[in-house]
Structure formats: C-alpha cells, structure tokens
Amino acid sequence: MLSRIVLLPVIVGVSYEFTRLTARLADRPWMRVLIAPNLALQRLTTRDPDDGMLEVAIAALKAVLAGESTLAGEIAG
C-alpha cells in the first residue's frame, strides 16, 4: 500500500508528460500508433447514452430536485 502512495506522483508525472508529448507530436505516423489504443478506449467509454440511460438520469435529477425543494421549504419554514 505504501509503495502505491509513494509511486503515485511518479506515475502521474509520467502520464502527464506522455500526454504533452502526444499532443505535440500527434501529426507524426509513429506517434499515431502509440495514441491509437488510448483513442480506442476513449471512444469506447464516451459513447452516446441510449434511451434507458437517459430515462434513469432524468429520474435521478427529478428526485434530487424534489429533495432540494423539500429541504429548502423546511429551512425557510
């Protein structure tokens, strides 16, 4: 556990520098090969939500807003 905490700044630093490097050299063919897996993962995780997901999100938002209005009424009253 301690080794993970100690190595975290190193991993974050390397990741940051890799991101900067790929942004600067993205137009080069050899760099596109290195970037391709990251872009594929991003494409997989950022798909548009389907109708079921949107329904759940709307229901959750309505529940939160109803709870906030109830709480605001209790505080004001």
Secondary structure, 3 states (H helix, E strand, C coil): CHHHHHHHHHHHHHHHHHHHHHHHCCCCHHHHHHHHHHHHHHHHHCCCCCHHHHHHHHHHHHHHHHHHHHHHHHHHC
